[in-house]
Amino acid sequence: NRSLREQFNIITSFPTYPNIFCAKMTVLRSALSRQTRPLNLRAMSRPRSLSTSSTSSITASEAASEMLHTSQGKTIVRKQTLDGNQLQKLCLTLGRRYGLGPQLDLTLGCPPAGTPVPPGYHLVYFTPSELEEDLGADGTDRTFNAPAPFTRRMWAGGQMRWNDGTELRVGEQVEEHTKLLSAVAKKSRDGSEMVLVEVNKEFWGERGLALVDQRSWIFRKEIDLSTISSISSKPLMPPPRGGKSEVRDVVVGDNALPDRVFKWSPAALFRFSALTFNAHMIHYNESWTRDVENHPGVVVHGPLNLINMLDYWRDVHRVEGSVLEEISYRATAPIYAGEEYTMSSSKMNTDYGMFEVLVKKGDQVCMTGHISEASSWSY
């Protein structure tokens, strides 16, 4: 009638034959593991929405401290072979039929092994790998999430740095190393509490460290869904004219470099969500976007505009011998499906390749980026 733990302690306290000892130890270790594992999982798991007063009253500072206590110093390592299908589908979603070279029509097939992955396009790899039951109420994955009630995640900005000569390529196996850098309590413009979280991702290819991707996420308090009316009178924005996305360059005044005009359809945003395995409902669910999050339309992804910035640099600024070294970026206001917005740039330093990129909707700045060049890129 002794417990497994008591039996384990008794066996280890006296000598016995080695083979019998090893067999008993193996059986007991296995039994103990089965007995304790559910307890460990329950201890690590935190429900997305908690109604207890102790959890609901947790402050942003306490939430940040809990994140640091449970996650700082830990590194998550994942491996993936970069397939050409993801790269092809991203180019088609962006409307870039020849986005990997003038000789490669991506409507006819995937890029071959060895094709360099353009800057920013790694975002369609190493996507979330959670079951639907583990997603948040708004559809977001919960990797490095702040504890409840700070569960509404938004991508606020970040920084990427590339190493010349080690670019990622189709067909190679890559390792992603992810770790938490910081978690800090902040106040929003309306005075409400939130948690600013910074995560660092390193991507190691066959030639070494290719890319360091640092991301900043904001976590706001969850919304009480019981207070949301099932029928809303808030109007949705009209769909884009013709229902299609638009990307075109225009020359404004005497500017030597063109501005780039964008308009994304709900279909394009859905395709980008699918490629990045992003189930955040603000990007495709109109009723959630309007009734719960109080947006007039589905939201254009921040990472989509980050890729647009990098493509704009490749198309407009890159010259032979120039290479992308770094981009820092910050999202400041949402853009919605069907809205027309403009991307423009200016050179910040005449001696070095440094550019400022602005994403504007009318006179409102929605995203900013700062790009630095190094020496040479391989494609």
Order of alpha helices (4+ residues) and beta strands (2+ residues): alpha-alpha-alpha-alpha-beta-alpha-beta-beta-beta-beta-beta-beta-alpha-alpha-beta-beta-beta-beta
